[in-house]
Amino acid sequence: MLAFPLGAWAITPPPETRRDNTVEIMHGEKIADPYRWLEGSDAPELKGKDAALDAQVRAWSEAQNKRTRAYLNSIPGRDVLEKELRELFKTDSLSSPAVRGGKHFYSRRRGNESNSVLFVRDGKDGAERELLNVNKLYPDGRTTLDWTRISREGKLVGFATYKSGDENSTLRILDVETGKWLKDTIPGKVRSMSWLPGGEAFIYRCLGDIDNPYSGQIKYHKLGDDIAKDKLIFEQYKTGPLATTYGPSAGLDREGKWMVLSYSTGTASNDLWVCDFQHWLKTSELKKITIAEGKDATFSAIIRGDTMYLESSLNVPQGQLYKVDLNNPDPANWKELLRGSEDSVFEGASLSKDFMIVNWKENALRRIELRDLDGKRIEDITLPGIGSAGLSTDQEHNDAYLGFSSFNVPPSTYHIDLKTRERTLYFRPDYDVDSDSLVVRQEFFTSKDGTRVPLFIAHRKDLKLDSTAPTILYGYGGFNIAQRPGFNSSLIPWLNAGGVYALAGLRGGSEFGEPWHRAGMLEKKQNVFDDFIGAAEFLIEKKYTSPAHLGIRGGSNGGLLTGAALVQRPDLFGAVIVGVPLLDMLRYQHFLMARYWIPEYGDPAKKGDFQWIKAYSPYHHVKKGVKYPATLIEAGENDARVHPLHAKKMAARLQHDTAGDPEKQPILLWVDFDSGHGMGKSFDMRVRDTADVYLFFAKQLGLSFGK
């Protein structure tokens, strides 16, 4: 492994940034905000657009980009790395198929295509036919295929696209036989749809007002009708604390008799009803059977006939599964089929024609179990090793498709006949990866308060533990989202060059069920940062690396994580990447859809919440004269989730206050004007941005990708 000297060439100083004397009084405390002007016209104090201010913010951002691009392009090894990334990204990938009406539908990404292409086969071994190729329709690569939904009969496909990462998805319909699009076009950030049998109509979720993220609606559309005639089934509450959550979502059972209606009440809770949809079609009266309402727990359901399989965290935080007769749905009559425990968390179930698939989480890794429809255990589905796995099923047949990958194992799909348990390889991409030369292991470390936390580590087998390996530590820690080792082709050059990659299963995720999530939210959010810092200290203690060779990376909620780690322990890291982050946590709730996240983070408008949020809000803890490590902050100008103001304000403050050498520890900002929350990028943009990440870490941590 060849290293090159740090600071071997000059970097231009950051652009001049105006500092204001803005001070806000919050709960009796003065909160300085010298870079509030970088919020532009979206600041809630401003009424309407201020074109001159927005032009200033744009010019400042472009100046930051010019400096950052010059720096990143000057790092040695870009040509070598980009060439390798292009070859890796060009490798064919294939999704598990969905079987509808005897047809097999699947997505394949080939070569330098920006989007996967939807294909169909008549039967498992039929001839492949290209069905939907967004890359041909929009050659600039900035239009993204968001999702697809195939009718039960396999005759129609609903799909949605958006542009430049804005996630404002428009729904369209494709005829499978002819390949033609129907005239039905539904805009309004359509996030999902559910077909009625026969494929003549469907329900969908959209926004009633595209400029209001809190205007969720469930509507009914009949093919060929003017969308203005689409009937409203249910809509988001207009007032009260539930008016600013994600709101409603809905789905139909395979017969179109029952509609499952859910309403998000927080990031760890929802209400759930079941409705007789045929009654609604005939009368427009929505008669809701209450399954759960006003409970501090999560609920979801699968329906077959008049039987509902209900997943819940109400009485057992690690999850349980009930069987419910919808003709007699009183909770007193629910039959419990299984329940999770501290050692084995129930992660959800799915149905095939004759079997139930049950997902468990043990030591933060998945175990998949086969049961009968009454919940009686049959056997485990054997997995290839430490990694990520999922088994897809359909209620109409007993074919299942097992997907598995790990840091060193490309995503492999196996066909399993659940009746005979016969397993055959369905698809494995032909990546040029020597899996045997890489090792993946699971470790556990002790966090600040004594909690045992999982950590997954990947590196070359011949790595010497002498504290010098350039290491990237990744984390997320929020919203009940678990982190598991899975294949990421962009990691291969890093690992092959002698780097280490570590993935931490922090509190705030779902690694050990809902209690693990709640131990990292609201007033306990500091636990997440402590866990991440503990993971870094573990890697140093075990001589994988040292602070000078350790980099951290996270995006979105993970950007909040790395931003907090940066200001709390600047001595612990040699490089930091803060992606599409939340950083000004005292104002986050004012922008875009951020009020969705108040149940996770708290509301700064409330004095109690304000105190714990202020204690960690990264933007407010940047200190003058501290030597901060080299930092790259990334934002998407079209981000529909996290406003780019967070990245801009944090970069400005760090650039002003850091005592670090601007050549050796630069503070860099990259604002992507052509993408959003990391989505909506063309193939070439993906290659460039991925190379940026690993070149930045390589230069700062001492790794070379060759000459």
DOMINU-646935 format. One line per 10 residues: number of its first residue (from 1); their letters; for each residue z, y negated, x of C-alpha. Coordinates in pm, 1 decimal. Layout:
! DOMINU-646935
NUM> a> Z/Y/X  ... $
END
This chain:
! DOMINU-646935
1> mlafplgawa> 0.0/0.0/0.0  -119.7/-322.5/159.4  61.4/-643.8/86.1  -57.3/-993.4/156.2  152.8/-1303.5/227.6  277.1/-1508.8/-60.2  185.7/-1873.0/-76.5  -111.3/-1823.8/155.0  -309.6/-2101.1/-13.4  -233.0/-2422.8/-195.2 $
11> itpppetrrd> -202.5/-2464.5/-571.9  -254.9/-2799.0/-738.9  52.7/-2960.3/-896.7  99.8/-2928.8/-1273.5  -62.3/-3199.6/-1486.1  150.4/-3502.7/-1552.6  356.0/-3443.6/-1864.5  510.8/-3715.0/-2077.6  884.7/-3684.2/-2142.5  1028.3/-3847.2/-2452.1 $
21> ntveimhgek> 1386.2/-3939.2/-2536.9  1383.8/-3734.0/-2854.6  1733.2/-3622.2/-2952.6  1820.4/-3441.8/-3274.0  2169.0/-3414.1/-3417.8  2234.4/-3061.0/-3536.9  2573.4/-2974.9/-3681.1  2724.4/-3267.0/-3494.0  2568.8/-3177.2/-3157.1  2300.9/-3371.6/-2970.5 $
31> iadpyrwleg> 1998.1/-3155.7/-2891.3  1755.4/-3308.8/-2641.7  1390.4/-3224.2/-2701.4  1181.4/-3421.3/-2448.1  860.9/-3230.5/-2517.0  856.9/-3237.7/-2896.3  526.1/-3422.3/-2885.5  365.4/-3094.8/-2773.9  421.2/-2962.1/-3126.0  136.5/-3193.5/-3232.1 $
41> sdapelkgkd> 62.9/-3253.8/-3598.6  242.7/-2935.4/-3698.3  584.9/-3089.5/-3637.0  756.3/-3090.5/-3979.2  862.4/-3453.2/-3935.4  498.2/-3562.3/-3941.6  310.7/-3597.0/-4268.1  -55.7/-3509.4/-4238.6  -265.3/-3488.1/-3924.1  -229.9/-3715.6/-3622.5 $
51> aaldaqvraw> -569.8/-3676.2/-3457.9  -478.3/-3885.3/-3154.5  -164.1/-3680.9/-3087.1  -350.8/-3352.0/-3128.7  -615.1/-3474.3/-2884.7  -341.1/-3548.2/-2629.5  -192.8/-3200.4/-2670.0  -537.5/-3045.2/-2638.7  -621.1/-3241.9/-2323.0  -284.0/-3149.8/-2168.6 $
61> seaqnkrtra> -336.2/-2780.7/-2253.7  -686.0/-2782.4/-2106.8  -551.4/-2938.1/-1785.9  -288.5/-2663.1/-1768.0  -559.9/-2401.7/-1821.3  -776.2/-2546.6/-1546.2  -489.0/-2523.8/-1298.6  -389.5/-2173.2/-1408.8  -745.1/-2040.9/-1402.9  -802.7/-2176.7/-1051.6 $
71> ylnsipgrdv> -482.5/-2009.9/-932.1  -547.4/-1671.8/-1094.6  -910.8/-1663.0/-983.3  -809.1/-1726.2/-622.9  -590.3/-1414.9/-596.4  -760.3/-1147.9/-381.0  -872.0/-825.5/-545.1  -1011.3/-956.1/-875.8  -1356.1/-803.6/-823.6  -1208.0/-465.5/-735.5 $
81> lekelrelfk> -959.0/-466.8/-1022.3  -1200.4/-592.6/-1286.9  -1455.1/-327.9/-1187.2  -1194.5/-54.6/-1225.7  -1069.1/-197.7/-1556.5  -1421.9/-214.9/-1693.3  -1477.4/151.0/-1618.0  -1145.1/245.7/-1774.1  -1203.0/31.4/-2083.6  -1552.7/178.1/-2125.7 $
91> tdslsspavr> -1414.1/529.4/-2164.5  -1472.7/664.7/-2514.9  -1170.0/677.1/-2742.5  -1148.3/848.1/-3079.2  -900.9/822.2/-3366.6  -769.6/1115.6/-3565.3  -1004.0/1174.3/-3860.4  -926.7/1100.1/-4223.8  -1070.1/1365.3/-4455.4  -1190.4/1240.4/-4793.8 $
101> ggkhfysrrr> -1419.7/1432.7/-5028.9  -1501.1/1681.4/-4754.1  -1616.9/1404.3/-4521.2  -1447.8/1326.3/-4190.1  -1404.8/956.0/-4109.6  -1293.5/836.5/-3768.4  -1316.4/540.0/-3532.6  -1473.6/557.5/-3188.7  -1472.9/290.4/-2919.7  -1758.0/326.4/-2670.8 $
111> gnesnsvlfv> -1852.3/149.7/-2350.1  -1801.1/-224.5/-2350.1  -1773.2/-257.8/-2727.7  -1509.7/-507.6/-2840.5  -1430.3/-316.6/-3161.0  -1409.8/46.8/-3256.7  -1698.3/175.1/-3469.8  -1642.2/370.1/-3792.5  -1824.5/704.4/-3808.7  -1853.0/975.6/-4072.9 $
121> rdgkdgaere> -1936.8/1346.2/-4062.8  -2006.0/1588.5/-4345.1  -1735.2/1840.6/-4259.6  -1549.2/1874.8/-3932.0  -1856.8/1985.7/-3739.1  -2129.0/1788.4/-3918.7  -2365.3/1542.3/-3753.7  -2208.4/1212.3/-3654.0  -2333.7/905.2/-3841.8  -2250.3/544.3/-3756.6 $
131> llnvnklypd> -2112.4/374.8/-4064.2  -1967.9/36.2/-3967.3  -2031.3/-140.9/-3637.2  -1884.8/-489.9/-3625.9  -2006.1/-526.5/-3266.6  -2369.5/-530.2/-3380.9  -2298.8/-765.6/-3667.5  -2101.1/-1015.8/-3457.3  -2219.4/-981.0/-3094.9  -1985.3/-1247.3/-2951.8 $
141> grttldwtri> -1700.9/-994.6/-2979.3  -1463.1/-1238.1/-3148.1  -1473.8/-1081.2/-3492.3  -1214.5/-806.9/-3527.6  -1220.8/-507.6/-3760.6  -867.0/-529.2/-3895.9  -834.9/-214.0/-4108.4  -1023.8/36.6/-4325.6  -930.7/220.6/-4646.4  -1143.4/512.9/-4766.5 $
151> sregklvgfa> -1164.7/607.1/-5132.5  -1029.6/947.5/-5232.9  -1380.4/1079.2/-5299.4  -1510.6/953.7/-4964.1  -1784.9/744.9/-5127.8  -1659.7/393.4/-5050.9  -1478.3/222.0/-4765.4  -1278.8/-96.6/-4798.7  -1250.1/-290.2/-4475.0  -1130.0/-627.0/-4350.9 $
161> tyksgdenst> -1233.2/-854.3/-4063.4  -1107.3/-1177.2/-3909.6  -1227.8/-1415.0/-3637.4  -1084.1/-1535.2/-3305.9  -745.3/-1379.4/-3366.8  -657.3/-1587.9/-3673.8  -573.2/-1271.5/-3880.8  -717.4/-1437.0/-4191.8  -869.8/-1110.5/-4308.8  -1151.2/-1092.0/-4564.3 $
171> lrildvetgk> -1195.1/-770.2/-4764.1  -1538.2/-613.1/-4817.1  -1666.6/-280.8/-4954.4  -1909.8/-38.6/-4789.4  -2112.4/231.5/-4967.3  -2088.1/546.2/-4752.2  -2412.6/704.2/-4873.6  -2637.9/400.5/-4822.8  -2441.4/216.2/-4553.4  -2482.5/-104.6/-4753.6 $
181> wlkdtipgkv> -2212.5/-358.7/-4831.3  -2136.3/-430.0/-5193.7  -2125.0/-787.7/-5318.2  -1746.8/-773.7/-5361.9  -1590.3/-1009.1/-5103.4  -1224.1/-1108.1/-5122.3  -1082.7/-1369.9/-4881.3  -720.6/-1476.6/-4849.1  -561.6/-1279.3/-4565.4  -596.7/-945.9/-4741.7 $
191> rsmswlpgge> -357.0/-711.2/-4564.3  -396.7/-385.6/-4755.2  -563.1/-215.2/-5049.9  -517.2/106.0/-5249.1  -801.0/280.4/-5436.1  -786.1/419.7/-5788.8  -939.0/765.9/-5836.6  -1313.2/740.3/-5889.9  -1341.3/441.6/-5658.7  -1427.5/193.4/-5934.4 $
201> afiyrclgdi> -1126.2/-30.4/-5874.6  -835.3/-95.5/-5639.9  -524.0/-303.4/-5592.3  -473.1/-529.2/-5291.2  -231.5/-774.1/-5130.0  -342.7/-1126.5/-5043.4  -208.8/-1478.1/-5016.6  -239.9/-1696.5/-5323.7  -261.4/-1996.6/-5090.9  -401.1/-1927.6/-4745.8 $
211> dnpysgqiky> -203.0/-2220.0/-4606.2  122.8/-2080.5/-4742.6  236.9/-1757.1/-4573.8  500.1/-1717.2/-4845.2  252.4/-1678.7/-5133.6  201.8/-1301.2/-5134.9  30.7/-1151.4/-5439.9  -58.3/-803.1/-5562.3  -385.1/-811.1/-5757.9  -626.3/-573.5/-5930.4 $
221> hklgddiakd> -1001.7/-576.7/-5870.1  -1275.2/-386.5/-6049.1  -1596.2/-343.0/-5850.1  -1863.6/-588.6/-5951.3  -1624.9/-834.9/-6115.5  -1594.8/-1196.3/-6009.4  -1280.9/-1213.5/-5793.3  -1168.6/-1510.9/-6001.3  -1111.9/-1256.9/-6278.8  -886.7/-1035.0/-6066.7 $
231> klifeqyktg> -563.9/-980.7/-6256.6  -230.8/-1068.0/-6099.7  9.2/-773.4/-6103.1  304.5/-918.9/-5912.1  367.3/-1217.1/-5687.4  619.1/-1349.8/-5441.7  925.1/-1524.3/-5581.8  889.9/-1901.9/-5590.7  1254.3/-1993.7/-5533.4  1567.7/-1853.6/-5378.8 $
241> plattygpsa> 1631.9/-1677.0/-5046.5  1361.7/-1413.4/-5111.9  1088.1/-1674.4/-5149.2  1032.2/-1687.3/-4772.2  1035.1/-1318.7/-4678.3  715.3/-1115.4/-4638.0  737.8/-1056.5/-5011.4  558.6/-784.1/-5208.6  346.6/-487.5/-5106.0  219.7/-202.9/-5320.7 $
251> gldregkwmv> 33.1/127.3/-5317.6  -97.4/379.5/-5570.1  -39.9/752.6/-5574.4  -349.2/972.5/-5534.7  -387.5/1015.4/-5912.3  -356.5/645.2/-5990.2  -69.1/709.7/-6229.4  215.6/555.7/-6032.3  233.3/234.6/-5832.9  504.7/200.2/-5570.4 $
261> lsystgtasn> 606.7/-165.9/-5547.1  816.2/-288.8/-5255.0  962.4/-631.9/-5188.3  1083.6/-727.4/-4840.8  1432.1/-875.9/-4855.5  1478.7/-883.8/-4476.6  1374.7/-709.5/-4157.9  1613.5/-424.7/-4236.2  1600.8/-409.9/-4616.7  1373.1/-405.1/-4919.7 $
271> dlwvcdfqhw> 1375.8/-356.1/-5295.5  1171.9/-68.8/-5438.0  1034.8/3.4/-5783.6  795.3/259.2/-5930.4  563.7/145.0/-6209.7  350.4/333.9/-6461.6  17.8/189.3/-6350.9  -183.8/336.0/-6636.9  47.5/156.5/-6877.1  -18.8/-169.8/-6692.6 $
281> lktselkkit> -396.3/-111.7/-6708.2  -380.5/-69.1/-7084.5  -127.4/-341.1/-7171.4  -88.4/-574.1/-6866.5  284.9/-506.8/-6900.2  450.3/-416.2/-6568.8  733.4/-178.6/-6651.9  936.4/-127.2/-6337.1  1159.7/171.8/-6276.6  1424.4/46.5/-6036.7 $
291> iaegkdatfs> 1477.7/273.1/-5739.2  1668.6/23.3/-5527.2  1742.6/-343.1/-5578.1  1974.9/-574.1/-5386.3  2071.3/-304.9/-5135.2  2116.0/-372.7/-4764.4  1892.9/-81.3/-4667.8  1530.8/29.1/-4640.7  1341.4/240.9/-4893.4  992.7/394.9/-4896.9 $
301> aiirgdtmyl> 829.3/662.5/-5107.2  559.1/929.4/-5121.8  453.1/1049.8/-5466.5  295.4/1378.3/-5571.6  252.4/1428.5/-5942.9  577.3/1310.9/-6099.3  781.5/1390.0/-5789.1  883.2/1118.5/-5547.1  997.7/1187.3/-5191.6  1224.2/892.7/-5119.6 $
311> esslnvpqgq> 1315.4/785.2/-4767.2  1627.2/569.0/-4742.8  1885.9/430.3/-4502.1  2130.4/344.9/-4780.8  2405.0/600.7/-4732.1  2302.4/732.3/-4390.8  2185.6/459.1/-4147.7  1999.5/723.4/-3946.2  1791.6/799.3/-4256.0  1778.1/1055.7/-4533.4 $
321> lykvdlnnpd> 1517.5/1206.2/-4764.9  1556.2/1265.9/-5138.9  1345.3/1445.9/-5395.3  1331.2/1248.2/-5719.8  1193.1/1343.1/-6061.4  1025.7/1023.8/-6186.8  1079.7/1135.1/-6544.6  1452.6/1136.5/-6474.7  1498.1/891.9/-6184.3  1865.5/809.4/-6217.0 $
331> panwkellrg> 2024.0/821.9/-5866.5  2273.9/1075.8/-5995.3  1983.4/1320.0/-6020.5  1838.0/1263.6/-5675.9  1827.8/1577.5/-5465.1  1896.7/1524.4/-5095.7  1662.3/1729.4/-4876.7  1776.9/1617.2/-4533.7  1969.6/1350.8/-4348.4  1974.3/1205.9/-4000.2 $
341> sedsvfegas> 2264.8/1184.0/-3758.4  2358.7/998.9/-3442.7  2186.8/1269.5/-3239.7  1881.9/1317.8/-3461.7  1737.8/1017.7/-3647.2  1511.2/1081.0/-3946.2  1189.6/885.9/-3886.9  988.2/966.0/-4197.9  788.1/1238.5/-4366.5  432.4/1310.6/-4480.4 $
351> lskdfmivnw> 276.7/1576.4/-4702.2  -11.8/1818.0/-4670.5  -127.6/2043.4/-4953.7  147.9/2299.6/-4901.3  378.8/2155.5/-4636.5  600.0/1865.5/-4543.2  592.2/1711.5/-4195.6  923.3/1561.1/-4085.3  955.6/1326.1/-3789.4  1281.0/1312.4/-3598.9 $
361> kenalrriel> 1388.7/1095.7/-3308.3  1615.2/1255.3/-3048.9  1710.1/1071.4/-2729.9  1451.1/806.9/-2827.9  1169.5/1066.3/-2830.1  990.4/1219.1/-3126.9  1034.9/1573.4/-3253.9  798.6/1693.8/-3529.1  910.4/1959.6/-3773.7  724.1/2166.9/-4032.8 $
371> rdldgkried> 900.3/2228.6/-4364.9  804.7/2347.2/-4711.3  781.4/2104.3/-5003.2  1144.4/2169.2/-5098.1  1260.5/2069.0/-4752.4  1327.8/2415.6/-4610.8  1272.9/2422.2/-4234.9  993.2/2643.2/-4098.3  947.3/2550.2/-3730.9  887.1/2270.6/-3480.7 $
381> itlpgigsag> 542.4/2152.4/-3377.2  543.6/2188.9/-2998.2  460.1/1870.2/-2806.2  300.4/1858.8/-2457.9  577.4/1659.5/-2288.2  752.4/1319.9/-2266.6  536.4/1076.7/-2458.7  429.3/942.9/-2797.8  322.0/1178.5/-3076.3  217.6/1167.0/-3438.8 $
391> lstdqehnda> 82.2/1418.8/-3688.5  -158.2/1294.0/-3957.5  -190.6/1488.2/-4283.7  -347.0/1459.8/-4628.5  -215.2/1594.5/-4956.7  -546.8/1759.6/-5044.8  -559.2/2014.2/-4759.8  -358.3/2181.7/-4481.3  -553.4/2043.6/-4187.3  -345.1/1820.5/-3962.0 $
401> ylgfssfnvp> -426.5/1623.9/-3649.4  -172.9/1585.0/-3370.4  -208.2/1284.1/-3144.5  -21.3/1275.1/-2812.1  -23.8/1051.1/-2506.0  199.2/941.7/-2220.8  176.8/703.4/-1927.1  -10.7/973.0/-1734.8  -172.8/1162.7/-2025.1  -474.8/1010.6/-2204.1 $
411> pstyhidlkt> -453.9/1013.4/-2584.7  -537.4/1366.1/-2691.4  -601.2/1483.2/-3046.8  -547.2/1842.1/-3159.7  -651.8/2003.1/-3487.4  -377.7/2218.4/-3638.3  -421.1/2458.1/-3928.5  -76.2/2431.3/-4084.2  -116.1/2765.6/-4258.5  -187.1/2967.9/-3943.8 $
421> rertlyfrpd> -43.1/2715.3/-3691.4  -362.8/2760.5/-3489.0  -414.4/2461.8/-3258.6  -741.2/2352.1/-3095.9  -827.6/2046.9/-2891.6  -1025.1/1805.3/-3110.3  -1083.8/1522.2/-2862.5  -961.2/1404.6/-2524.5  -1118.9/1098.1/-2359.4  -1273.3/1150.2/-2018.5 $
431> ydvdsdslvv> -1061.5/902.9/-1823.0  -1082.6/918.2/-1445.3  -708.5/975.5/-1415.6  -529.1/1220.7/-1188.9  -239.7/1296.5/-1419.7  -86.9/1538.2/-1171.4  -43.7/1261.5/-914.2  174.9/1059.8/-1150.8  521.6/1134.8/-1281.3  691.8/1020.6/-1601.4 $
441> rqefftskdg> 1065.8/1052.3/-1639.3  1335.8/940.2/-1876.9  1654.7/786.3/-1742.6  1961.0/636.0/-1909.1  2163.2/340.7/-1784.6  2481.7/170.4/-1896.1  2452.6/-179.4/-2040.4  2706.3/-459.2/-2002.0  2926.2/-340.7/-2290.1  2909.6/26.8/-2193.8 $
451> trvplfiahr> 2622.3/124.1/-2426.0  2392.0/399.7/-2300.8  2029.5/277.9/-2308.3  1707.9/478.6/-2245.6  1450.6/383.3/-1983.1  1111.0/545.2/-1923.9  965.2/520.9/-1572.2  618.5/604.8/-1437.1  500.3/608.0/-1074.7  313.5/810.8/-815.0 $
461> kdlkldstap> 479.5/1136.8/-718.5  479.0/1038.0/-352.2  673.7/716.0/-414.0  954.4/656.2/-164.1  1265.9/506.9/-316.5  1323.0/241.1/-51.7  1365.2/-65.5/-278.8  1017.9/-200.4/-199.1  797.5/-75.8/-483.5  636.5/-354.7/-690.5 $
471> tilygyggfn> 774.8/-284.9/-1036.6  697.0/-410.4/-1386.5  972.5/-380.2/-1645.4  860.8/-413.6/-2008.3  1075.0/-457.9/-2318.8  1072.3/-570.0/-2680.8  1407.6/-513.9/-2852.8  1366.9/-622.3/-3212.1  1248.5/-566.6/-3569.4  1336.7/-196.0/-3568.4 $
481> iaqrpgfnss> 1037.9/-118.7/-3342.1  1084.8/167.4/-3096.3  935.2/182.0/-2746.7  794.3/514.2/-2628.2  577.9/608.9/-2330.4  212.4/605.1/-2431.8  -116.7/588.3/-2247.0  -236.5/243.4/-2143.6  -551.8/258.4/-1934.2  -482.0/-82.6/-1779.1 $
491> lipwlnaggv> -169.9/62.5/-1612.8  -364.9/317.2/-1408.9  -479.4/79.5/-1129.8  -122.3/-51.3/-1096.7  26.4/297.9/-1070.8  -245.8/425.9/-838.2  -189.0/130.4/-604.2  177.9/224.6/-568.0  335.6/19.4/-843.2  612.7/132.8/-1077.5 $
501> yalaglrggs> 615.4/77.5/-1453.2  935.7/91.7/-1657.7  979.6/71.0/-2035.7  1323.9/-0.9/-2179.6  1440.6/117.5/-2523.3  1659.1/-185.3/-2594.3  1888.8/-244.8/-2886.7  1710.1/-423.1/-3167.9  1454.4/-139.3/-3178.8  1478.7/187.5/-3371.3 $
511> efgepwhrag> 1540.4/426.5/-3081.6  1864.8/548.1/-3242.0  1813.7/444.8/-3602.7  1912.7/140.6/-3803.6  2250.3/94.8/-3625.7  2055.7/47.7/-3300.5  1842.9/-218.0/-3468.8  2139.3/-405.3/-3611.2  2316.0/-397.2/-3276.3  2041.4/-627.8/-3147.7 $
521> mlekkqnvfd> 1986.5/-876.9/-3429.7  2151.1/-1195.5/-3559.8  2480.9/-1266.6/-3382.0  2431.6/-954.5/-3165.1  2096.7/-1065.1/-3018.2  2252.4/-1118.5/-2675.4  2294.3/-739.5/-2654.8  1916.0/-711.6/-2621.9  1908.0/-946.4/-2323.7  2205.9/-769.9/-2166.0 $
531> dfigaaefli> 2029.0/-435.0/-2205.4  1715.1/-571.0/-2038.4  1912.5/-718.9/-1751.5  2094.8/-384.7/-1723.1  1760.9/-204.5/-1695.1  1658.1/-437.5/-1411.7  1987.2/-380.2/-1230.4  1947.6/-3.4/-1272.7  1600.7/-9.0/-1113.0  1743.7/-206.3/-822.0 $
541> ekkytspahl> 2053.5/14.3/-787.6  1841.0/331.7/-782.1  1623.4/176.8/-509.4  1301.8/173.0/-706.0  1268.9/-195.6/-630.3  1448.1/-520.5/-542.7  1453.7/-864.9/-708.3  1169.1/-987.3/-488.1  952.9/-695.0/-604.4  1058.3/-682.9/-970.2 $
551> girggsnggl> 852.6/-840.8/-1247.6  922.0/-847.8/-1620.2  682.4/-870.5/-1911.5  710.9/-901.1/-2288.6  518.7/-1046.4/-2580.9  609.9/-1208.4/-2913.8  975.1/-1107.6/-2972.4  940.1/-957.2/-2624.7  835.1/-1303.5/-2503.5  1166.5/-1433.3/-2634.2 $
561> ltgaalvqrp> 1325.0/-1148.0/-2438.3  1161.1/-1233.2/-2105.2  1216.1/-1604.8/-2164.3  1587.6/-1542.7/-2217.0  1609.8/-1311.9/-1913.3  1431.1/-1575.9/-1705.9  1683.9/-1849.5/-1779.7  1990.6/-1622.7/-1779.6  1916.9/-1435.5/-1455.2  1648.6/-1618.9/-1254.2 $
571> dlfgavivgv> 1784.4/-1453.5/-938.4  1696.7/-1105.2/-1063.7  1317.8/-1128.4/-1079.8  1025.6/-1207.9/-854.6  779.1/-1273.2/-1138.1  792.3/-1320.6/-1514.7  524.3/-1303.8/-1784.5  617.6/-1455.7/-2119.2  351.6/-1364.4/-2377.6  290.6/-1540.7/-2713.0 $
581> plldmlryqh> 663.7/-1613.6/-2725.7  935.6/-1758.4/-2943.9  1135.6/-1991.3/-2716.1  1258.2/-2296.8/-2907.3  1486.9/-2102.7/-3136.5  1643.4/-2411.5/-3290.9  1312.1/-2509.3/-3454.4  1124.9/-2177.9/-3477.9  1172.0/-2148.7/-3855.4  960.5/-2459.0/-3927.8 $
591> flmarywipe> 629.8/-2312.9/-3811.7  373.3/-2072.3/-3956.6  533.5/-1756.3/-4103.7  854.8/-1780.1/-3903.0  1087.2/-1787.0/-4201.2  1002.5/-1417.3/-4236.7  1221.9/-1368.0/-3932.7  1537.1/-1549.2/-4041.6  1697.8/-1215.1/-4143.7  1640.7/-1098.0/-3783.9 $
601> ygdpakkgdf> 1738.9/-1410.7/-3587.9  1937.6/-1625.3/-3829.2  1885.4/-1976.3/-3963.0  1962.7/-2269.0/-3728.9  2019.5/-2486.2/-4037.2  2341.0/-2289.8/-4095.1  2622.3/-2388.8/-3862.0  2738.7/-2034.1/-3788.8  2388.5/-1912.9/-3711.4  2318.9/-2225.7/-3506.5 $
611> qwikayspyh> 2603.5/-2146.9/-3267.5  2481.5/-1800.8/-3165.6  2115.1/-1905.2/-3157.8  2188.8/-2209.8/-2941.9  2379.9/-1985.7/-2702.6  2059.0/-1807.9/-2596.8  1761.0/-2022.7/-2706.0  1553.5/-2012.8/-2382.9  1399.4/-2360.4/-2410.7  1745.1/-2518.2/-2430.9 $
621> hvkkgvkypa> 1881.5/-2332.5/-2128.2  1632.1/-2443.7/-1865.5  1841.8/-2627.3/-1603.7  1739.2/-2891.2/-1356.2  1755.0/-2774.2/-994.3  1749.0/-2397.8/-1058.7  1500.6/-2196.6/-854.0  1306.2/-2012.2/-1122.4  1075.7/-1723.4/-1026.5  698.5/-1746.0/-1059.6 $
631> tlieagenda> 623.2/-1749.8/-1431.6  306.6/-1710.5/-1636.8  341.7/-1818.2/-2000.5  62.7/-1713.8/-2237.5  -24.6/-1850.0/-2581.4  -302.7/-1812.8/-2838.7  -417.4/-2136.1/-2999.8  -516.9/-1946.1/-3317.6  -189.7/-1752.9/-3335.2  -99.0/-1706.0/-3701.4 $
641> rvhplhakkm> 246.7/-1565.3/-3622.0  408.2/-1751.2/-3332.1  307.4/-2113.4/-3284.3  178.9/-2196.9/-2932.4  419.9/-2493.1/-2919.7  686.0/-2255.7/-2783.4  480.8/-2171.7/-2475.9  371.6/-2532.4/-2419.4  719.1/-2685.2/-2443.5  876.0/-2416.0/-2224.1 $
651> aarlqhdtag> 609.5/-2452.8/-1956.3  653.5/-2828.8/-1947.1  1030.0/-2802.6/-1915.2  1019.8/-2536.5/-1646.4  760.0/-2728.2/-1446.2  977.9/-3039.0/-1455.4  1313.6/-2875.1/-1382.8  1247.1/-2586.7/-1143.1  1357.8/-2613.3/-781.3  1119.9/-2334.9/-683.4 $
661> dpekqpillw> 840.6/-2391.2/-436.4  534.8/-2469.1/-655.5  312.1/-2266.7/-422.3  537.2/-1960.5/-399.7  696.0/-1976.7/-746.4  443.1/-2160.0/-966.8  505.1/-2214.6/-1337.1  172.8/-2143.9/-1508.6  56.0/-2188.5/-1867.4  -250.3/-2024.8/-2019.7 $
671> vdfdsghgmg> -350.7/-2128.7/-2372.8  -630.3/-1908.9/-2504.4  -833.1/-2123.4/-2743.0  -1037.3/-1823.2/-2859.9  -764.2/-1580.5/-2965.6  -442.1/-1550.7/-3160.7  -134.8/-1330.4/-3125.1  -303.6/-1125.4/-2854.8  -576.5/-1013.3/-3095.9  -937.0/-1113.4/-3151.1 $
681> ksfdmrvrdt> -1061.2/-1080.5/-2792.4  -1403.4/-969.1/-2677.9  -1444.0/-692.1/-2419.9  -1496.4/-943.1/-2137.7  -1191.1/-1144.2/-2244.4  -979.9/-828.6/-2244.0  -1092.6/-746.4/-1890.6  -1025.5/-1099.2/-1766.6  -685.0/-1132.3/-1931.9  -568.7/-786.6/-1821.6 $
691> advylffakq> -674.7/-860.5/-1464.5  -482.8/-1189.2/-1483.4  -160.3/-1004.9/-1565.2  -179.3/-749.2/-1287.4  -314.4/-990.3/-1025.4  -30.4/-1231.6/-1098.7  223.5/-952.4/-1054.6  40.9/-816.9/-748.4  48.7/-1149.9/-566.5  410.4/-1223.8/-649.7 $
701> lglsfgk> 552.3/-873.7/-600.3  350.7/-763.3/-297.9  79.7/-521.9/-408.4  -292.4/-513.7/-329.3  -582.7/-376.3/-530.6  -805.7/-364.6/-222.3  -1059.1/-593.8/-66.6 $
END
